C-alpha cells in the first residue's frame, strides 16, 4: 500500500508546492495538515488592509474546501501535529497516527516579540497571519493612536498604511534609521522624511523599557523615560522560523530547518520549504525564492531531482508614498554609491569598494523601469 505525501502547513509555500506538483502528478495522494482553517490568502496584503478598509474575509482568495477540491488533496484543518517519527515515517495528530511516503514541513514562522516588562505585553498585536488580523480587526477600527514597534520592511509598510487611513502613528526602533537591513542611512532618511511629512512620528535610537495598560491607554515606555500613549501597539520586529517539530524529530536545525539544494532535511524522506527552511545558509522569507523552491521540490518529488537555483531577486516595497525596488547587497561599509536623480525618482547603484563590481541597486518611483536591466547585471546567488 502506498502512503500519501503529507504536508504540514497551509501557507504560501505549502500551497505553491501543491499547485506546482499537481501540474506534474495528478495521482499521488496528498494530505495537508494545518493548524488554521486552511483558507488561501496573500500574507503581504496584511500590510495594506487599513487603507483599503478590508476585513479578514476580504483577503481570502480561495476557501480551504475549494482549494482541496481543485487540487485533489485531503485537507485536515484546525489540527496540530504533535510528533513526527522519522524511523517509521509517521506523524501524530490528536488520537491518530498517519503514515507518509514523504513529509514536507511548511510550518512557516512566528512574529518575534521580545519579553518586554509591563502588564500589557499580552495585548501586543502581531500581523503575521490572517487569523491574527481577524482577532484584532475590531480594535483597529476604534483605535486612533497606534504605535508600531520595528522599522523594518513590514513595520514601515504597516505604519504608512495606518497613516494613510488617518491614524496617528508612532514608529519605534533601536536603529538610528528606518529599513536598516535594506537601505543605507542616507536613503533611509529620505523615506523617513517623506513619512514624517505625511504624519508619522518617529522614535529611533530608542529601546522599549516597558508596555503597560493604564485604564483605556497602552503606555509604551522608552529607554530614555519618554512615554507614548496608544490605543494599540503592533510588534513588527522580525520573524522566527517554526522549527520545534523538526527539532523534536531530531532533524538538523539552525536559524531554520536546514535543507540541502533539493530542500531535503537531514532525513531523506523529510523536506522543508518556506519561512521555516534554511536554504544555502539563510532563511529566505520572500516570495520569489519560495516560489523557486516550491517548483524545484515539485519536480524532485515527481521523480526528477531538481536543485533550487537562486538568481538575483527583486524586493519590492509597495508603499504608495515611496515605492522602491531593490536587489543584491545594499547595506554595508564595503559599498560605494552612485546615484542618479530626476523627476521620475532615483537610481542608486552600489559598487564593491575594492572590486568596483555592481553589488546591488535601489530604484524609486517611476525609475522602477530600470530595475530589470540592472537585475540582469547582478550575479545569481546560486546559479
Secondary structure, DSSP 8 states (H G I E B T S, - for coil): ----EEEE--SHHHHHHHHHHHHH-SSS-EEEE-SS---EE-GGGGGGTTTTT--GGGGEEE-HHHHHHHHT-EEE-S--EEEEETTTTEEEETTEEEE-SEEEE---EEE-----BSS-GGG-B--SSHHHHHHHHHHHHH-SEEEEE--SHHHHHHHHHHHHTT-EEEEEESSSSSSTTTS-HHHHHHHHHHHHHTT-EEEES--EEEEEEETTEEEEEETTS-EEEESEEEE---EEE--HHHHHTT--BSSSEEE-TTSB-SSTTEEE-GGGEEETTEE--SHHHHHHHHHHHHHHHTT------B----EEE--SSS-EEEEE---STTEEEEEEEETTEEEEEEEETTT--EEEEEEEGGGGGGHHHHHTTS--SB-
